[in-house]
Amino acid sequence: MVDDSNAETWTLDDGKRLTLRHIAHGDAGIEQTFVRKLSVQSRYLRFHGSIKELNNKNLETFTNPDPLNAEALIILYRGKINEEEIGVGRFIIDSDDKSCEFAVVVADEWQKRGIGTKLMKALIRHAQSRGIKKIHGSVLKNNSGMLHFVKGLGFEETTTPDDPSVVLVTKGLRD
């Protein structure tokens, strides 16, 4: 059983209701289904490579984040038949305990509806509540949608000397 005591409910403009909550170990099945259903391009942009599904190690890590060093939030939609994961965001706290790296992905058919923005803002709130001062992520240079998305949220871009195909996006967080 998943503890939803800190869950948030969002209503989209079309009336669909979504639930945001922490991911749980019992979510392995819906997490794997979510990744499998992403388009080839969305999986490539999210994982910076071609995958079809999560391997067992990543599935375990993604659905059982270390509570001291990471957090993961999922967005769920309860359809007529079952509940499905339509988005996930996570961060891992860096060794300095003052910054964290994020990753966010929304199911292809749910994109461009404000869900990613709500998810990123929730991640930022959670990071701030843990005393994090800076959030950053690595975005493929050809991922113009994500670069536009984070720019709209106030992230700054820098190139990475190690890999010219990747852009580092960073945002300072207020207390």
C-alpha positions in Angstrom: 0.0 0.0 0.0 1.3 3.4 -1.0 1.2 6.3 1.6 -0.6 9.2 -0.2 -0.8 11.4 2.9 1.3 14.1 1.2 -0.3 13.6 -2.2 -1.5 16.6 -4.2 -4.5 16.6 -6.6 -4.4 18.7 -9.7 -7.3 19.4 -12.1 -6.4 20.2 -15.7 -8.4 22.6 -17.8 -10.3 19.8 -19.4 -11.4 18.5 -15.9 -9.1 15.5 -15.7 -7.8 15.0 -12.2 -4.2 14.0 -11.6 -2.4 12.9 -8.4 1.2 13.8 -7.5 2.9 11.7 -4.9 6.2 10.2 -4.0 7.1 7.1 -5.9 7.0 3.9 -3.9 8.8 0.5 -4.3 5.4 -1.0 -5.2 5.3 1.3 -8.3 7.8 -0.8 -10.2 5.2 -2.2 -12.6 3.7 1.2 -13.5 7.1 2.8 -13.7 8.3 0.1 -16.2 5.0 0.5 -18.2 5.5 4.2 -18.3 9.0 4.0 -19.7 8.0 1.4 -22.2 5.1 3.6 -23.5 7.3 6.6 -24.0 8.1 7.3 -27.7 11.6 6.2 -28.9 12.5 9.9 -29.0 11.3 10.7 -25.5 13.2 7.8 -24.1 16.3 8.9 -26.0 16.0 12.5 -24.8 15.3 11.4 -21.2 18.0 8.8 -20.9 20.5 10.2 -23.4 20.5 6.9 -25.2 18.4 4.2 -26.7 16.6 2.0 -24.2 13.3 0.0 -24.5 12.8 -0.4 -20.7 14.6 0.0 -17.4 17.0 -2.7 -16.4 16.4 -4.3 -13.0 19.0 -2.2 -11.2 17.5 1.1 -12.6 14.0 0.0 -11.8 15.0 -0.7 -8.2 16.8 2.6 -7.9 14.1 4.6 -9.5 11.2 3.1 -7.4 13.2 2.9 -4.2 15.2 6.2 -4.0 17.5 6.7 -1.0 15.5 9.0 1.2 18.6 10.8 2.5 20.0 11.6 -1.0 17.1 11.5 -3.5 13.4 12.1 -4.1 11.1 11.0 -6.9 7.6 12.2 -7.6 5.1 10.6 -10.0 2.0 11.9 -11.5 -0.9 9.5 -11.9 -4.2 9.6 -13.9 -7.0 7.3 -12.9 -8.7 6.3 -16.1 -11.9 4.2 -16.5 -10.0 0.9 -16.1 -6.9 1.6 -14.0 -4.4 4.2 -12.7 -1.5 5.0 -14.9 1.7 6.9 -14.4 1.9 9.9 -16.8 4.9 11.7 -15.5 7.9 11.4 -13.2 10.4 13.8 -11.8 13.3 13.1 -9.5 16.4 14.7 -8.0 19.6 13.3 -6.5 21.4 15.5 -4.0 25.0 16.2 -4.8 27.8 15.4 -2.4 28.0 19.1 -1.3 24.4 18.7 0.1 23.6 22.1 -1.4 22.7 21.2 -5.0 20.9 18.5 -6.8 20.5 17.0 -10.3 17.0 16.7 -11.7 15.3 14.6 -14.3 11.7 15.1 -15.6 9.7 13.3 -18.2 6.0 13.5 -19.1 4.2 10.9 -21.3 4.1 12.0 -24.9 0.3 12.2 -25.1 0.2 14.4 -21.9 2.8 16.9 -22.9 2.1 20.6 -23.6 -0.6 20.7 -20.9 1.3 22.3 -18.1 2.0 19.1 -16.3 5.8 19.3 -16.6 5.8 22.8 -15.2 3.7 21.7 -12.2 6.0 18.7 -11.7 9.2 20.8 -11.9 7.8 23.4 -9.5 6.9 20.6 -7.1 10.4 19.2 -7.4 11.8 22.6 -6.7 9.6 23.0 -3.6 10.7 19.6 -2.3 14.4 20.5 -2.9 14.0 23.8 -1.1 12.4 22.1 1.9 15.6 20.0 2.2 17.8 23.1 2.1 19.0 22.7 -1.5 20.3 26.0 -2.9 20.8 25.0 -6.6 19.2 22.6 -9.0 20.8 21.4 -12.3 20.3 19.0 -15.1 22.0 17.8 -18.2 20.0 18.3 -21.4 20.9 17.1 -24.9 21.7 20.1 -27.1 19.1 18.9 -29.7 16.3 18.7 -27.1 14.9 22.1 -27.9 11.6 21.5 -26.1 13.3 20.8 -22.8 15.7 23.8 -23.3 12.8 26.1 -24.0 10.9 24.6 -21.0 13.7 25.2 -18.4 14.5 28.6 -19.8 10.9 29.6 -19.1 11.4 28.5 -15.5 14.5 30.7 -15.1 17.2 28.1 -15.6 20.5 29.3 -17.1 22.4 27.3 -19.8 26.1 26.6 -20.0 28.0 24.3 -22.3 29.9 21.4 -21.0 33.5 21.1 -22.2 33.5 17.4 -21.7 30.6 16.8 -24.1 29.5 19.4 -26.7 26.2 17.5 -27.2 25.0 18.3 -23.7 23.9 21.6 -22.1 24.0 22.1 -18.4 21.0 23.9 -17.1 21.1 25.5 -13.6 18.8 27.4 -11.4 19.5 29.0 -8.0 16.8 28.3 -5.4 15.6 30.9 -2.9 14.9 29.9 0.7 
